[in-house]
Structures are given as C-alpha cells and as structure tokens.
Amino acid sequence: MIPYQTLYIYEISGTISDSRDFFKEDFIGCWNEGEVSFLFFSKPHEEEVESFIIKRRMPLVSKNVLDYRAWQAGEELKPFKVGNLVISPPWENGTVEEGEILVLLDPCVVFGTGYHPTTRTCLQALWEIYQKKRPKKVLDLGTGSGILALAAAKWGAEKVLAIDCNELAVETALRNVLSNGESQRIEVRMGKAEDFIEEEADLVCANIHVQVIESMLKKKAFLPKRWFILSGIFKKDAEEIERRLDQRFTQIVQRLQESNWLTLVGFNNIKKLG
C-alpha cells in the first residue's frame, strides 16, 4: 500500500533546519526551497504546525491537501525496467527474471521516481556507459531519491558520492541506499552541487538546474572527470551549454532528447588538458 495516500502541505516563510526535532507523528519531512519551507504530513496537523510557527515567529503562507498521485504529476508509480534493473516502489510486487536486479525505490515526495524525462534519459545514458566502460568513482549531483546513484552502484561503480541540497532528499536517498544494501558503496551527503565538483570521480552525473550546471562548468575541477552526464537542460538552453563544453575540450557523444528536455553525454579530452 502507498504510504502517502494524501499529502498535507504547510508552506512556511523562512528556512527550517530542525523540523524532526519538533514534528514526529505522521511527519514526512521538510522541503526547503529558497526562503520558503514546506512541511509534509500524511495526516492534518493544524494545531501542531500553528504552535510551531508561533514559537518561531514564522508566518504560514498556505495550506494544501493533495492526493499523492497528483503530487507525482498524475503518474501511478509501478515497476519499470532499464537495462537489467527492475526499479519498483516497495509497495508494489516487483519481480525479476534471471540476470535482472531488483531495486526498491521509495521516492517519498522528492524528485527521482524514474518517470521524468531527465531521469529516464540519465538512466539510459548510465546503462550505455556501463556497457562499454566501468567508471569506478561516480559523483551524483542532485541525487533526489538516489535513483541514479543506486543504478551506478548496481552496474559496477565501486564508490558513489550522492549530493543534494534538500534535507528531505538526503533523508530519502539514505533510506533507499539502506533498503537496497548499498551503504558500503554509496555515501549520501547534504550540500550544494557546485561545492562538491572538486571530489575525485571518473564520472559526474548532474541532473540539476541549468544555472548550477553553468556554475559547475566554470570550475577547473570539472575537467579531470572522464565522463559526464548533464541533464535538467531545456532545449532552448542547450546551445549555450554545448558552447561552454566545447571551450573545455569536451566531446559530446550523445544527445538524448525527450519533450523539451535534453541530456548531454560526453567525456573530457584529458590528453588535450595535459
């Protein structure tokens, strides 16, 4: 059974960093977005939220009640296959055939169900890279539910560092890593993507806002990464991103487009850098 049939969302003005110290029962988590925070519950908690905002002097902006399926853009989450992985919500009966691997993925209310065009094309790109090469160290920037980090680990990565700036995403990714027995290979940390580009990696996968990608490309630390998968790019922004990549001696080997979204796959020409 889906654990979140109905979502009760309280939008609060201000950034909340200790929500789990205050809220316990029926609390899903806190999503910070700029100067606004969203508290998610599986049942209404009017009085508790009111008490919280009075103590903190943080005004309530809005209250919303949503069906979980509506929150997931109308998608009914079901098992799906990519490569030899069967990715299934834990409340579904995901089954595997010989040679396949089951990945249990609870996206909670964060990004990374596997249904969005950017996630689908990133998964496709990862699978194709791992059919030819075996990147040992992977940097997953904007991990969300942890879906790409889990796929990389299952396909052969020895170490994956998964980063997200959203507290709820970090909590969700950690749960998924643990439930799939990958805590030895995947480390989940909270922070800004551009602050972690210095980390050593053979492959960087960044499914994030285009402004963050642009910031990341300015850093010298991007250059030694052999492989890259960049997504979250609208088609209209792709020309500028490709121009910047060309300036950094990169080679784009694949452009995966779905709807208005584009995923760029390529590698840095390390010989030219030297």
C-alpha positions in Angstrom: 0.0 0.0 0.0 1.2 3.5 -0.8 2.3 5.1 2.5 1.2 8.6 1.5 -2.3 8.4 0.2 -2.9 12.1 0.9 -0.4 14.8 1.5 -1.0 17.7 3.9 1.5 20.5 2.9 2.1 23.6 5.0 4.1 26.4 3.4 6.1 28.4 5.8 8.0 31.6 5.2 11.6 31.0 6.3 14.2 28.2 6.3 13.6 25.4 8.8 16.6 23.2 9.8 15.4 21.2 12.8 11.9 20.1 11.8 12.4 16.5 13.0 13.2 17.7 16.5 9.7 19.2 16.7 7.4 17.0 14.5 7.1 13.3 14.9 3.8 11.6 14.2 2.7 11.5 10.6 5.5 13.8 9.6 7.0 13.0 6.2 9.7 15.8 6.2 10.6 19.3 5.4 11.5 20.7 2.0 13.4 24.0 1.9 13.1 26.0 -1.3 14.9 29.3 -1.2 13.4 31.4 1.7 10.4 29.1 2.0 9.9 25.7 3.7 7.2 23.1 3.1 6.2 20.7 5.8 4.7 17.4 4.6 2.4 15.3 6.7 0.3 12.2 5.9 -2.4 13.5 8.1 -3.5 17.0 9.1 -1.6 18.7 11.9 -3.1 22.1 12.2 -2.5 22.7 15.9 1.0 21.4 15.9 2.0 23.5 12.9 0.4 26.6 14.4 2.2 26.1 17.7 5.5 25.7 15.7 5.1 28.9 13.7 4.1 30.9 16.7 7.1 29.9 18.6 9.4 30.5 15.6 7.6 33.7 14.5 7.5 32.3 11.0 4.3 33.1 9.1 2.2 30.4 7.4 1.9 31.2 3.7 -0.5 28.5 2.6 -2.1 25.1 3.3 -2.6 22.5 0.6 -4.1 19.0 0.5 -3.1 16.8 -2.4 -3.5 13.2 -3.5 -0.1 11.5 -3.7 -0.7 10.6 -7.3 -1.5 14.3 -8.1 1.8 15.3 -6.5 3.6 12.8 -8.8 2.1 14.6 -11.8 -0.7 12.0 -12.1 1.7 9.1 -12.5 0.8 5.8 -10.8 4.2 4.5 -9.7 4.7 1.0 -11.0 7.8 -1.2 -11.6 9.7 -0.4 -14.7 12.9 -1.8 -16.4 16.1 -0.1 -17.5 18.9 -2.3 -18.6 18.9 -5.3 -16.3 17.4 -3.3 -13.4 13.8 -3.6 -12.3 13.0 -0.4 -10.3 10.0 -0.9 -8.1 8.2 1.0 -5.4 8.4 -1.1 -2.2 4.6 -1.3 -2.0 4.4 -3.0 -5.5 5.3 -6.6 -6.2 8.3 -6.1 -8.4 9.6 -9.4 -9.8 12.8 -10.1 -11.6 13.8 -12.7 -14.1 17.2 -14.4 -14.4 20.0 -11.9 -14.7 17.9 -9.0 -13.5 18.4 -6.9 -10.3 15.5 -5.6 -8.2 15.9 -2.0 -6.9 13.3 -0.9 -4.3 12.8 2.8 -4.7 10.5 4.9 -2.5 10.7 8.5 -3.9 8.8 9.9 -1.0 7.9 13.4 -2.2 11.2 14.3 -3.7 12.5 14.2 -7.3 13.5 10.9 -8.8 10.7 8.5 -9.5 12.3 7.5 -12.8 9.3 8.8 -14.7 10.6 12.3 -15.5 12.2 12.6 -19.0 15.5 13.8 -17.4 15.7 10.8 -15.1 14.8 8.4 -17.8 17.5 9.6 -20.2 20.1 9.8 -17.4 19.4 6.1 -16.6 19.6 5.2 -20.3 22.9 7.1 -20.6 24.3 5.4 -17.4 23.4 2.0 -18.7 25.1 2.6 -22.1 28.3 3.9 -20.5 28.5 0.8 -18.2 28.1 -1.5 -21.2 31.4 -0.1 -22.6 33.3 1.4 -19.6 33.4 0.8 -15.9 33.7 4.2 -14.1 34.8 3.2 -10.6 34.0 6.5 -8.8 30.8 8.3 -9.5 29.6 11.8 -8.4 25.8 12.1 -8.4 24.9 15.7 -8.1 21.2 16.5 -7.2 20.6 12.9 -6.2 17.0 13.3 -5.2 15.6 9.9 -4.3 19.1 8.3 -5.0 17.9 6.5 -8.1 20.9 7.3 -10.3 23.4 6.6 -7.5 21.7 3.2 -7.0 21.8 2.4 -10.7 25.5 3.3 -11.0 26.3 1.0 -8.0 24.3 -1.9 -9.3 26.0 -1.6 -12.7 29.5 -1.6 -11.3 30.6 1.6 -9.6 32.8 0.9 -6.6 32.1 4.3 -4.9 29.3 6.7 -5.4 29.0 10.1 -3.7 25.4 11.3 -3.8 24.8 15.0 -3.1 21.6 17.1 -2.6 20.9 20.4 -1.0 17.5 19.4 0.1 17.2 17.8 3.6 14.3 15.7 2.7 16.0 14.4 -0.5 19.1 13.4 1.6 16.9 11.5 4.1 15.0 9.8 1.2 18.2 8.8 -0.6 19.7 7.4 2.6 16.7 5.2 3.2 16.8 3.9 -0.4 20.5 3.2 -0.2 20.0 1.2 3.1 17.0 -0.7 1.8 19.0 -1.8 -1.2 22.1 -2.8 0.8 24.4 -0.3 -0.8 25.6 1.7 2.2 29.2 0.4 1.6 29.4 1.8 -1.9 27.1 4.9 -1.8 27.7 7.8 0.5 24.9 10.4 0.7 25.8 14.0 1.8 23.9 17.3 2.0 25.3 20.3 0.2 25.3 22.4 -3.0 26.3 20.5 -6.1 28.9 23.1 -7.2 30.7 22.8 -3.8 31.4 19.0 -4.5 32.7 19.2 -8.0 36.2 19.1 -6.5 35.6 15.5 -5.4 37.5 12.8 -7.3 35.4 10.9 -9.8 35.6 9.1 -13.1 32.0 10.1 -14.0 29.9 13.0 -12.9 26.1 12.8 -13.3 24.3 16.1 -12.7 20.5 16.2 -13.2 20.1 19.7 -11.8 19.1 23.3 -12.6 20.8 24.7 -15.7 22.2 27.6 -13.6 24.0 25.1 -11.4 25.4 23.3 -14.4 26.7 26.6 -15.8 28.4 27.4 -12.5 29.9 24.0 -12.3 31.4 24.2 -15.8 33.4 27.3 -14.8 35.3 25.3 -12.2 38.6 23.7 -13.2 37.7 20.6 -11.2 35.1 19.6 -13.8 37.9 19.0 -16.4 39.5 15.9 -14.9 36.2 14.0 -14.8 36.5 11.5 -17.6 32.8 11.0 -18.3 29.8 13.3 -17.7 26.0 13.1 -17.9 24.3 16.6 -17.7 20.6 16.9 -17.6 17.8 19.2 -16.4 18.6 21.2 -19.5 15.8 22.8 -21.5 16.3 22.5 -25.3 16.5 26.3 -25.6 19.4 26.4 -23.1 21.4 23.6 -24.8 23.3 25.7 -27.3 24.9 27.8 -24.6 25.8 24.7 -22.5 27.3 23.0 -25.5 29.3 26.1 -26.4 30.8 26.1 -22.9 31.6 22.4 -23.1 33.3 22.9 -26.4 35.6 25.5 -24.8 36.6 23.0 -22.2 37.9 20.4 -24.7 35.0 18.0 -24.2 33.4 15.7 -26.7 29.6 15.2 -26.6 28.9 11.6 -27.8 25.1 11.6 -27.2 22.2 14.0 -27.1 19.1 12.4 -25.6 16.0 14.5 -26.0 12.6 13.9 -24.6 9.8 16.5 -24.8 11.6 19.8 -24.2 14.4 18.3 -22.1 17.9 17.4 -23.2 20.5 15.2 -21.6 24.1 15.6 -22.8 26.5 12.7 -22.5 30.2 13.0 -23.2 33.8 12.9 -21.9 36.6 15.3 -21.3 39.6 15.1 -23.5 42.2 14.6 -20.8 45.1 14.4 -23.4 44.4 17.9 -24.6 44.2 19.1 -21.0 47.6 17.8 -20.4 
